[in-house]
Amino acid sequence: MTSAAREILGLGLCILGWVGVILACALPMWQVSAFADGHIVVAQTTWEGLWMNCVVQSTGQMQCKVYDSILALEAEVQAGRALTVLVALLGLVALMVTVVGAQCTTCVRPGKPKSWIVLAGGVLYILCGVLVLIPVCWFANIVISGFYDPNVPKSRKKEMGAALYIGWAATALLLLGGSLICCSCSCGGEGESAFPVKYSASSRRPTSNGGEYDKKNYV
């Protein structure tokens, strides 16, 4: 696989991961009710997210309520809000930086500066993956600790919601895509083209009738 193909593939994976982070940030399913009582039929299911909590009735009706106070929230919720929003904004910056330094664009002339720009974009995507991993693992640790804590009543036990799994998938995509982008820029030297055929300066050769013709040397 050529460096340009790795770069495009890495950018595509990073964009998918960035969209996954935004989706995980918006979904209210970071913590869901755990059915630990052994009952098959339950009256309602509780979802808790970064911005709101929702109650889903057994009839299919759902009611959501946005958190009233920011300062009254738990530390993990505040950190999750800050980091996911930061990653969403940082991912947009990384996208613009990577596109400017990509081999398929002409925003910057080919050379070392162009390689450094795309390398910066890959590093930013890797940083996004690390930052989004912090709140996801923090929530998962709290949920697992509370589930196996004998002092917590069964009615208050929680399980990991779909947003945590989306966050882990987004982290994997960001780390993999950012690594591919960084590897693609290390393969290109100054002025190297992404195409396999290059042309050198033309040389003039005499013909049999005394004239001259141009012959291009292929490298």
N, C-alpha and C positions, 0 to 999 in steps of 0.2 A: 504494500500500500504506500503510495506516494505521500509526501508531506502535505500537499494540498488536500488530498482525500482525508487524511487524518485530521486536518484542521476543520474541514467541513463536518465530518462526523462528530468530532468533539464539540463543535459549536451547536450542532443539533441536539446532542445529549444534554448540554448545559441549558439550552432553552427549555427542554422538557422538564428538567429539574427545577428551573426557575418558576415555571408555571405550577409545578407540584407544590413548591413552597407557598405560593400565593393561595392555592387551593386549601392547603393544610391550615394556613393562617385563618382563612375565612370559615372553615367548617366548625360547627359547634361540637364535634364528636371527638374531643380529646380524652374525655372520661365518660363512660356509660355505666348504667346500672348493672350490677352483677346479680344473676339469678342463683344465689347460693342457698336458698331455702328449700329447694327441691320442688317448688310449685311449677306446674306447667303453664298455667294461665295466670297472668299478672295484669293488674289494672292499668299500670302506666310504666313507662320507661323514661329515665332521666338522662339527658345529654348535657355535658358541661364542656364549654370551649373557652377560648381566650376572650371573646367579646360578649357572649351571651350564654344562657342556659335554656334548654328546651325540655318540655314535658310532652311525651307522645302517649296519647291514650290508646287503649286497646281497640277503640273504634276507628283509629286512624287519624284522629284530630291531633294537631300539634300546636302548642303554644310556646312562644319564645319570649324571653325578657332580657333586655340588654342590662349589663351591670350598671348600677346607679353610680357608685363611687369608685374611682380609680385607686385612691389611697387605701381603701378598705380591702382591696384584693390581696390574695396570698402572693408571696414573693415569686413563686414559680410562674404565676399567671402574668405578673408584671414583666418578669424577665422574658417570658415567651412572647408577649406583645412586642417588646422593644427589639428583640433579636429577629423575629420574623419580618417585621416592618423594615428593619435595617437591611436584612438579606434581600428583600424585594427591591429596595432602592439600589443596593450595591450590585445586584444582578443586572439591573438596567444599565448602570454605568459600565459594568464588565462587557455587556453586549455591544455597546457603542465603541468601546476601546478595541474589542476583538475585531469588529467589522472594519474599523479604520486600518488596523494592521494586517488584515487578512490578505492572502496572496491573490484572491479573486477580485479584489478592489484596487482602485488606483488613487486612493486618497493620499497615500504617501509613496514616494519613489522607492523602488526595491533597494534593499540594503540592510545594514545593521540596525538603523533606527526603526525600520518596519518590523524586523524580527523582535526587537525589544518591546515594541508596542503590543504585539500579539502575545508575547510572553507575559506582559503585565495583565492582559485580559485573562489568560489561563490561571495566573496566580490569584486574581480576584475571584474567579469561579471556585477555586479550591477553598479560599477563605470563606466563601458563602456556604459551602458544604460543611465546613467545620462549625460555623456559627449556628446553623440550623440544627445541627446535631445536639447542641447543648440543651435547649429546652425540651426537645423530644425525649432524650434520655433522662432528663430530670423528671418529667411527667411520668415516664415509664417506671422509674424507680419508686416514686411516691405511690403509684397505683399498686405495684407489686408488693411493696412493704405494707400498705394498708390492707391488702387482700389477705395476706397471711398473718396479720396481727390478730391474736385472739381477743384483744381488748376492744376491737372495733366490731360493733353489732353487724349481723349479717345483712340487715336492711340498708346499711350505709356503705357496704363494700362496693368498690368500683372495679371496672375492667378497662383495659386499653381500647380506645376507640379507633375508628378508621383513620382519623387525622394523623395519629402517630405512625401508622404503617405508611401512609403517603409521605410523611416527613422523612422516614428512613429511606424510602425509594428515591425521593428527591435528593437526599444526601449522597446516595450512591451514584446517581446520574451526574451530579455536580462534580464530585471528586473524579469520576472516570473521565468525564468530558474535559474538565480542566487539565487533567494529566495528558490527555491526547493533544490538546492545544499546545501545551508546553513542549511536548516531544516533537510536534511538527515544526516549531520554530527553531529547535536546536539542530534540525537536519539541513537547514538552508544557510548557505553562506552569503556573503555580500554580493548582491546582484544576481543571485541564482534564480533561474526561471523554473516555473512548475512544469514546463513542457519538456519532454525527453529530447527533442531535436533542437539543436542550437546552430547558429550560422556564424561563421567567421568572416573576416574581410575578404572581398572578392579579389581574385588574381586574374590578370589578363594573360591569355595564352595565344600564340600565333596559330592561324589556321593554314590549311594546305594551299589556299589561293592567295596567301600573303596578307589576309586580314587578321583581325583579332576578335576574340569573343571572350565574354566573362564567364568564368566558371567558379561556382561557390563551393567552398570546401565544407563538407558536413562533418561535425564532430560527434 
